[in-house]
């Protein structure tokens, strides 16, 4: 993973991110020597979001299949209010 310092971004601007190529390389931005942020190409970000949504759908389907759901909003609100 590539590393870019916050100071590089401050001095070079957005051009400091040009080292990230379209092949999906990631870059870590360090602030005062500590890893703080990750920059990834938009295509990779979109794929990650898609996978997160697929996982969420799978979890909901698993909950429904296991009976871990409320059949009405009223029942759900009653449960939430009692917590």
C-alpha positions in Angstrom: 0.0 0.0 0.0 1.3 3.4 -1.0 1.8 6.1 1.7 1.3 9.8 1.3 1.9 12.3 4.0 -0.5 15.0 4.9 2.3 17.5 4.2 2.7 16.2 0.6 -1.0 16.8 0.1 -0.7 20.3 1.6 2.3 21.2 -0.7 1.4 19.3 -3.9 -2.4 19.4 -3.6 -4.5 16.8 -5.3 -1.7 15.9 -7.7 0.0 14.1 -4.8 -2.7 11.4 -5.3 -1.7 10.7 -8.9 0.4 7.8 -7.7 -2.8 5.9 -7.2 -3.4 4.2 -10.5 -6.5 2.7 -12.2 -5.3 -0.9 -11.3 -6.8 -0.4 -7.8 -3.8 0.7 -5.8 -4.7 2.1 -2.4 -2.9 4.9 -0.6 -2.7 5.6 3.1 -2.5 9.2 4.2 -0.4 9.7 7.2 -0.8 12.5 9.7 2.1 13.2 12.0 3.5 9.7 11.2 0.3 7.9 11.9 -1.9 6.2 9.4 -5.2 8.1 9.3 -7.0 7.8 6.0 -7.2 5.5 3.0 -7.7 6.7 -0.6 -9.0 4.2 -3.1 -10.1 4.5 -6.7 -13.8 5.1 -7.1 -14.3 1.8 -8.9 -12.9 -0.1 -5.9 -15.0 2.0 -3.5 -18.1 1.2 -5.5 -17.3 -2.5 -5.4 -16.8 -2.4 -1.6 -20.2 -0.6 -1.2 -21.9 -3.2 -3.4 -20.4 -6.0 -1.3 -21.5 -4.3 1.9 -25.1 -4.1 0.6 -25.1 -7.7 -0.6 -24.0 -8.7 2.9 -26.7 -6.6 4.5 -29.3 -8.3 2.3 -28.0 -11.7 3.2 -28.1 -10.9 6.9 -31.8 -9.8 6.6 -32.7 -12.9 4.7 -31.0 -15.1 7.3 -32.9 -13.2 10.1 -36.2 -13.8 8.3 -35.4 -17.5 7.7 -34.5 -17.9 11.4 -37.6 -16.0 12.6 -35.6 -13.1 14.0 -38.0 -10.4 13.0 -41.2 -8.6 14.0 -44.3 -9.1 11.9 -45.5 -5.5 12.6 -44.2 -2.1 13.4 -46.3 -2.0 16.5 -44.6 -5.1 17.9 -41.2 -3.8 17.1 -41.8 -0.4 18.7 -43.1 -2.2 21.8 -39.9 -4.2 22.0 -37.7 -1.1 21.5 -39.6 0.9 24.1 -39.0 -1.9 26.7 -35.3 -2.1 26.2 
